[in-house]
Amino acid sequence: MAEARLSHIHSQQLHLTYEIFVGGFHSGSIDLSVKLEERSYELFAITKSAGLIDHLVGFRSYAQTRGKRDKEHLSPISHHVNNLWTGDIRFVRMGYINLAQKFRGPEFAVIHPLPDVDDRKIVPGDRRRNTIDPLSAALRAAYSAKMREGRLSCDDSIPVFDGRRRYDLVFKDAGAEVIDGPYYDGTTRKCLASIRRIIGFSRNPFLPRSKDLEGGEIWFADLVPGWPPVPVRFKTDVGFGNAFVHLTGHELR
């Protein structure tokens, strides 16, 4: 089934547009581009806050990952992130090493600000081994939400190091579900996602009076023939209300 999916991909880009709502109010947007080739992949994500949240934090993020791909096995080569948050510039630069076809994780990570400025513990080298970046993890999660041995499932545990934090993304299958809008109608694969924290987390929440994300619910749908399932809805609790991320547009180029 996996090889049948991949055989239709010939260096095309899938562009996905998401809108973020917190407590029912429009709070941001995400533009995501996924480029898949037979032996490589490239991911771009641009995130912007909007409305009251934009007034509070003025968040902007540009993230890019390049990597090698062997069917559904993903090995990042580089991961770059530039963020602007409450007027402060933040960035991550990571490069990866692959020796003798054995994935070793990031060879280096350059970040600003440094962990002590951010009130974080440093993630030691041994905790970074065999991890992937957040964008690669999102693509791997999409591959997990597909047919396996004759049934749909999204069960997976993905080791992630984002340059500052080390955690596992854990996905549990929650069965098929038909959703009725507001932006997508149809049959989906519902997955329960949670974050298993390990080290490197800040004590300061992203938003005032909020709490750090602990996970949520994700709905995947088969939108584009020959491609892995696409997240069409995400729901989580941010402490002062539910946050929803809805897919509002997609285009294959």
N, C-alpha and C positions, 0 to 999 in steps of 0.2 A: 504493500500500500504506500509506504514512504517513497519507494523508488518511482512509483507511478506518479505521485505528486510532483516530485522533483524533475521528472523528465520534461515537464511542460514549461520549465523556467529557463528562459534564454536571455539573461542580462536585461531584465525589466525592473522598473521601479514601481512600487506600490506606495501611493501617497494617501495618508490617513489624516483626517481632521477630527479633533475632539474638542468638546466644550465642557467646561468644569462648572458645576453648580454647588454652592455651599448654603445650606439652609434655604434652598429654593431660589437663591440669587445667583446670577451669572458672575463667576469669580475668576475665570481664566480660560485659556485655550492651549491646546497642544497640537502642533503640526509634526507628524512623524512620517519619515520616508524610509522605506526598506528596499534595498537593492540586493538581489540574489543572483549570483552566477553559479556555475556548476561547482567551482572550487573555492568560492569566496563570498563574503557578504559585507554590506556596509549599511549602517544605520545612522540617521540624523533625527534629532528631536529638538524642536524649538518650543519652549513653554513660556507663556506670558500670563501674569496676573491681570485681573480686571476688577472694576467696581470698587467696593469698599476695601477688599483685600489689597488691591493695587495701591490704594491710598495709604494703607498701613505699612506695606512692605516693598512695593514697587518691584516685584520679582520678575527677573528675566533670566532665561537659561538657554544655552546652546550646547548640545552634546553630540558627539560623533564617535562612532566605533567602527573600526575596520577589522576584519578577521578572515580566517580560513575556515572552510566548511568541508567536511567529509560526510555526505548525506545529511543527517541531522546532528552530527557531532560538531560543535562550534568551538573554535580556538581563537580568541581575540588576539590581534596584533598590536593595536593601539586604542586608547580610550581617552578622549579629551572633553572637558567640560568647562565652560565659562559661565559664571553666574553673577548676577547683580541682585543684591538683597539689602534693603534699607540703605541704599547708597553705597554699600561696601562691595568691592570686587572680590570674587572668590573663584578659584580655578583648581582643576585637577588635570595632571598629565601622567598617563601610565603607558608603559611599553612592556610587551610580553616576550617571553622566550620559549621556544619549543625546540627541544633537543631530542634527537633519535625518536621522533614521533611520540615523545612523552611530554605531556603538557605540564609545565612547571609553575604557571602563574605569573604575576607581574614581575618583571626584572627590576623595574624602578617605579616609584611614585613620587611626583613632585606636586605639592599642594600649597595653597595659600588661602587662608592663614594657616599657620602651624598649629598642631594639636593643642599645645599648652595655651595658646591665645584663645582657642575655641573651647577650653575647658573639657578636653577629651583625653582619653588614654591612647597612647600610640599602639597601633596594631603591629605586633612583632612579626618578623619575617616568616616564622613557621606557621602562623595563622593565615598568611596570605597564599600559601601554596595551594595549587589546584582550584583556585577561585576564578570566577569570571566577572566581568563588569555588569552594571545594571541593565544596559541596553541588550547585551548578549543574553542576559538572563530572561528578559522579556521575550526575545525571539525563541529561546529554548522552551519557555512556558507555552508559547503558541504551538510549537511542535508537539508538546506533551498533550495538548487538548485535542487529540485526534484519534482515529481508529487504531487500536492496538489489539492484535490477536482476535479480531472479529468483534471488538466492542469499543465504545468510546470511553476514554478515561483521561484524566489530567493529573493523576497522582505523580508527584515528583518532589524532590528536595534539591534545591540549587544553591551551592555555596557562592556567596557574593562578597567581593571587596570593592568598594566604590572609591578608594583612595583615602577615606577617613574611617569608614565603619566596616566591620566584618560581621556578616549575618547570613543566615540561611533563609531562603524563600521556600516555604513549604506549601504545596498544593494538594488538596484533597478533592476527589471527585464528588459532586453533588447531584449528578444525574442530568438528564435532558429536561429542558424547560422551554415552554413557548412563552415569549414575552410580547406584549402589546404596547409598543411605543414607549416613550413619546417620540423616539427617533428611529428605532428599529423594530420591525414586526417579523416574527418568525421563530423557528426552532433554534435553540441554542444549547451549548454545553455549559452548565454552571459549575464553577470551581470555587472552592473556599481557599483563600490565600491567607497565610499568616507569616509573621516575621519572627524568626528565632534569633534573638540578639546574642551576640558573642562579646564584642569589645569595640570601643571607639565611638560610642554614642554620646552626644552632647547632652548636658542637663538643661539646656535652654530649648523650649519648644519653637517650632517654626513660626507659629502665629501666637500673639498674645491671647491668653485664656484658652488655648487649645491644648491638645495632647498629641504626642507623637503617634504616627500610624502604627497599628499593631497588625493590620491585615484588612481583609474585606472579602467581598464577593465579586467574582468576575464572570461575565457571560461571553462565551466565544461562539462565533458563527462561521460557517463556510461561505464566504462571500465571493472569492475569486478562484475559479478552477485552476488546479495545479499549484496553489499556494497553501501554506499552513492556515489554520483557523485564525480569525481576526477578533480581537476583543471589541465587543460592541457596547458594553456597559460595565462600569465598575462602581461599587458602592462601599463606603467606609464611614466610620464614626470618627469625627475630628474633635469631639468633646463638647462642642456647642451646637451640634446638629449633624445631620448626615451630609456627606459629600458624594456627589454623583459625577462620573465622567462618562459622557455619551459620545459615541461615534456619530458624527453628523455628515460626513462625506468621505468617499474613497474614489481613487482614480488610478488606473494602471496605465503606465506610460512605457 
